[in-house]
């Protein structure tokens, strides 16, 4: 008789535990979210952020001469470029060739998407130097992309910022800025406006 009562008691306890488990788990999750414990959230997949740049373009480039010297002398350059898709968009090769007063620039940007951290690395190179600069690292939020790197120019360590906007138009806008005070202030030195060449 005692054995039957024991089994009945254990079965009743099991039913109560099963009935209460969802409520306990829900309360634990609520407590954790209210106590500042970070909750797992889905990260945005940005592997197609640069797809709007695919194709052929006309460029108007404004470049500040002698940045971070107090100079406000700019030159205007005009030219063309093509952006190619690689790895189904997770990488791109973007080319540009522009000319201005006593200035010719042939350059390319290699863009690589890291799906582990959901960020892009942007590598710039020009034909005059023939090597890739340190990568600009960053991502897009609400259609606006910011990418940062550290580099040395004229023997001085600086920060570099790439800023992309108007991506989903036929006239995307790009700016490059330098900072020599750790990011407190920024000086724009390169502005690019693109116009899509219709196929």
C-alpha positions as CSV (number, residue, x, y, z in Angstrom):
1,X,0.0,0.0,0.0
2,X,2.8,2.4,0.9
3,X,4.5,1.8,-2.5
4,X,1.3,2.7,-4.3
5,X,1.0,5.9,-2.3
6,X,4.7,6.8,-3.0
7,X,4.3,6.3,-6.8
8,X,1.1,8.3,-6.7
9,X,2.9,11.1,-4.8
10,X,5.8,11.1,-7.3
11,X,3.5,11.2,-10.3
12,X,1.6,14.2,-8.8
13,X,4.9,16.1,-8.1
14,X,6.0,15.4,-11.7
15,X,2.7,16.8,-13.1
16,X,3.1,19.9,-11.0
17,X,6.7,20.5,-12.2
18,X,5.7,20.1,-15.8
19,X,2.8,22.5,-15.3
20,X,4.9,25.1,-13.6
21,X,8.1,24.8,-15.8
22,X,7.0,27.2,-18.5
23,X,6.0,29.8,-15.9
24,X,9.4,29.5,-14.1
25,X,11.3,29.8,-17.3
26,X,9.3,32.8,-18.4
27,X,9.9,34.5,-15.0
28,X,13.7,33.7,-15.2
29,X,14.0,35.3,-18.7
30,X,12.0,38.3,-17.5
31,X,14.2,38.7,-14.5
32,X,17.4,38.4,-16.5
33,X,16.3,41.0,-19.1
34,X,15.4,43.4,-16.2
35,X,18.6,42.9,-14.4
36,X,20.9,44.0,-17.1
37,X,22.0,40.5,-18.2
38,X,22.6,40.7,-22.0
39,X,20.2,38.6,-24.0
40,X,21.0,37.0,-27.3
41,X,19.8,38.9,-30.3
42,X,19.9,38.2,-34.0
43,X,22.7,40.2,-35.7
44,X,21.9,41.9,-39.0
45,X,23.1,40.1,-42.1
46,X,24.9,42.8,-44.1
47,X,26.5,40.7,-46.8
48,X,24.6,42.6,-49.6
49,X,25.0,46.1,-48.2
50,X,27.2,47.1,-51.1
51,X,25.1,45.5,-53.9
52,X,23.7,48.9,-54.9
53,X,27.2,49.9,-56.1
54,X,27.4,47.1,-58.7
55,X,27.7,48.3,-62.3
56,X,29.2,51.2,-64.1
57,X,29.5,54.8,-62.8
58,X,30.6,58.3,-63.6
59,X,32.5,60.0,-60.8
60,X,32.9,63.5,-59.5
61,X,35.7,63.6,-56.9
62,X,36.7,66.5,-54.7
63,X,40.0,66.1,-53.0
64,X,41.5,68.4,-50.3
65,X,45.2,69.1,-51.0
66,X,47.5,68.8,-48.0
67,X,45.0,67.5,-45.4
68,X,45.5,68.2,-41.6
69,X,47.7,71.3,-42.4
70,X,45.0,73.9,-42.3
71,X,44.8,74.0,-46.1
72,X,41.4,74.6,-47.6
73,X,42.5,74.1,-51.2
74,X,40.4,71.5,-53.2
75,X,40.7,70.0,-56.6
76,X,37.9,68.5,-58.7
77,X,38.5,65.3,-60.7
78,X,36.1,63.5,-63.1
79,X,36.2,60.0,-64.4
80,X,34.6,56.5,-64.5
81,X,34.6,53.2,-62.6
82,X,33.0,49.8,-62.4
83,X,32.0,47.7,-59.4
84,X,32.2,43.9,-59.8
85,X,30.5,41.3,-57.6
86,X,32.5,38.4,-56.2
87,X,31.3,35.5,-53.9
88,X,27.7,36.3,-54.6
89,X,28.1,39.8,-53.1
90,X,30.1,38.9,-50.0
91,X,33.1,40.5,-51.8
92,X,33.5,43.2,-54.4
93,X,36.1,44.8,-56.5
94,X,35.4,48.5,-57.2
95,X,37.6,50.4,-59.7
96,X,38.0,54.1,-60.3
97,X,40.0,56.3,-62.8
98,X,39.7,60.1,-62.5
99,X,41.6,63.1,-63.8
100,X,41.9,66.7,-62.7
101,X,44.4,69.6,-62.8
102,X,47.9,67.9,-62.8
103,X,46.4,64.9,-61.0
104,X,45.5,61.4,-62.2
105,X,44.2,58.7,-59.9
106,X,43.7,55.0,-60.7
107,X,42.5,53.1,-57.7
108,X,40.5,50.1,-56.5
109,X,38.7,49.1,-53.4
110,X,38.5,45.4,-52.3
111,X,35.5,44.8,-50.0
112,X,35.3,41.7,-47.9
113,X,32.4,40.7,-45.7
114,X,33.1,38.8,-42.5
115,X,29.9,36.7,-41.7
116,X,31.3,35.8,-38.2
117,X,31.2,39.4,-36.9
118,X,28.8,40.9,-39.6
119,X,31.2,43.6,-40.6
120,X,33.0,44.7,-43.8
121,X,36.7,45.3,-44.4
122,X,37.5,47.8,-47.1
123,X,41.0,47.8,-48.6
124,X,42.0,50.8,-50.8
125,X,44.9,50.8,-53.2
126,X,46.1,53.1,-56.0
127,X,48.4,52.4,-59.0
128,X,50.9,55.0,-57.8
129,X,51.8,53.0,-54.6
130,X,50.6,49.5,-55.6
131,X,49.8,48.1,-52.2
132,X,46.7,47.8,-50.1
133,X,46.1,50.2,-47.2
134,X,45.1,48.9,-43.8
135,X,41.4,47.9,-43.9
136,X,38.6,50.2,-42.9
137,X,36.3,48.1,-40.7
138,X,32.6,48.8,-40.0
139,X,29.0,48.2,-41.0
140,X,25.8,49.8,-42.1
141,X,23.0,50.9,-39.9
142,X,19.8,52.3,-41.3
143,X,21.3,52.7,-44.7
144,X,24.3,54.6,-43.5
145,X,27.8,53.0,-43.4
146,X,30.8,54.0,-41.2
147,X,34.2,52.4,-41.4
148,X,37.3,53.1,-39.4
149,X,41.1,52.4,-39.5
150,X,44.3,53.6,-38.1
151,X,47.2,54.6,-40.4
152,X,50.4,56.6,-40.5
153,X,50.6,59.7,-42.8
154,X,53.8,61.8,-43.0
155,X,55.1,60.0,-39.9
156,X,52.0,60.8,-37.8
157,X,49.5,58.2,-36.6
158,X,45.9,59.2,-37.5
159,X,42.4,57.8,-37.7
160,X,40.6,57.5,-41.0
161,X,36.8,57.3,-41.4
162,X,34.9,56.2,-44.5
163,X,31.3,57.4,-44.7
164,X,28.7,56.0,-47.2
165,X,25.2,57.4,-47.7
166,X,22.5,57.5,-50.4
167,X,23.3,53.9,-51.2
168,X,19.9,52.9,-52.6
169,X,19.9,55.7,-55.2
170,X,21.5,56.3,-58.5
171,X,23.8,58.9,-56.8
172,X,25.6,57.3,-53.8
173,X,27.7,59.6,-51.7
174,X,31.1,58.9,-50.1
175,X,33.3,60.9,-47.8
176,X,36.8,60.2,-46.3
177,X,37.9,62.1,-43.1
178,X,41.1,62.2,-41.1
179,X,41.5,62.8,-37.4
180,X,44.8,63.5,-35.6
181,X,43.3,64.0,-32.1
182,X,41.9,60.5,-31.5
183,X,38.6,61.0,-33.2
184,X,37.5,64.2,-31.3
185,X,37.4,66.2,-34.5
186,X,37.4,65.1,-38.2
187,X,38.5,66.9,-41.3
188,X,36.9,65.8,-44.6
189,X,39.5,65.4,-47.4
190,X,37.8,63.3,-50.1
191,X,34.2,63.6,-51.4
192,X,32.9,61.3,-54.1
193,X,29.5,61.6,-55.9
194,X,28.6,58.9,-58.3
195,X,26.1,58.8,-61.1
196,X,25.0,55.4,-62.5
197,X,25.7,54.7,-66.1
198,X,22.6,53.1,-67.5
199,X,23.2,49.7,-69.2
